[in-house]
Amino acid sequence: MKSLRLVLAALLLTALFVASTRTSSSATNVPPQPPCSTDALSLAFTGDLHVTSFQNFGCEGDWAFAWATVGSGLHAIGVTEVLEYSQAAHSWSLVSRATDCKPSILPTDIYELGCFSN
């Protein structure tokens, strides 16, 4: 009887060890956080909107705001833009503030810092 208990105890310990070393196959697929840097955001400014400097910027989820200077010399102007990140394209793009500047769409900080200037 004593040897049967030892065998059962050994089997139980082995089962616990195996169970504790297995990884879960139910990992969630969380998309990576969008890059939030002046380099990443500046790629959204195309054509005549070449960024020469950023005064402020911030990101929250797939949304960002940018206070930037575009152009140079006598043609430099300050702009405030709202951007959205496309997970599929892996890039930021400028959005229409007329369409997207709504508190029901944007995170609070992006709404407050990206929608009320210029």
C-alpha positions, -999 to +999 in steps of 0.1 A: +000+000+000+029+024+008+045+018-026+012+025-043+010+058-025+046+066-036+038+058-072+006+079-072+025+108-056+052+105-082+026+105-110+008+135-095+041+155-092+049+146-128+015+157-140+018+190-121+052+196-136+041+190-171+010+211-167+030+240-153+055+240-182+030+241-210+023+274-227-012+285-233-025+284-268-052+309-261-029+340-263-047+371-274-038+387-307-033+423-297-021+445-325+012+462-319+011+498-307+015+523-336+049+541-337+045+574-320+075+595-331+081+626-352+097+604-378+067+582-381+041+610-380+060+632-405+055+605-432+018+614-433+027+650-444+031+647-482+031+671-511+033+708-501+030+698-464+067+689-459+073+691-421+102+712-410+096+709-373+072+697-346+062+719-317+041+692-300+026+658-308+009+629-290-007+596-297-034+575-281-043+542-297-046+546-335-050+584-332-025+612-330-023+650-331+006+671-344+014+708-341+040+712-368+056+738-391+053+729-428+073+746-455+103+769-449+113+805-450+086+828-461+064+798-469+065+783-434+032+780-417+021+764-384-005+736-387-025+714-364-034+680-377-052+649-365-038+616-378-051+580-378-029+549-379-038+522-404-028+488-389-032+473-424-009+498-441+014+503-411+013+540-416-002+573-403-024+595-425-040+629-420-077+629-415-103+656-420-108+676-388-143+686-401-152+649-402-133+633-373-131+660-347-159+647-326-156+636-289-175+604-299-147+594-323-114+607-308-098+600-275-101+630-252-065+642-254-064+639-292-097+657-295-087+686-272-051+690-285-058+684-322-091+700-329-091+735-315-064+755-332-055+770-366 
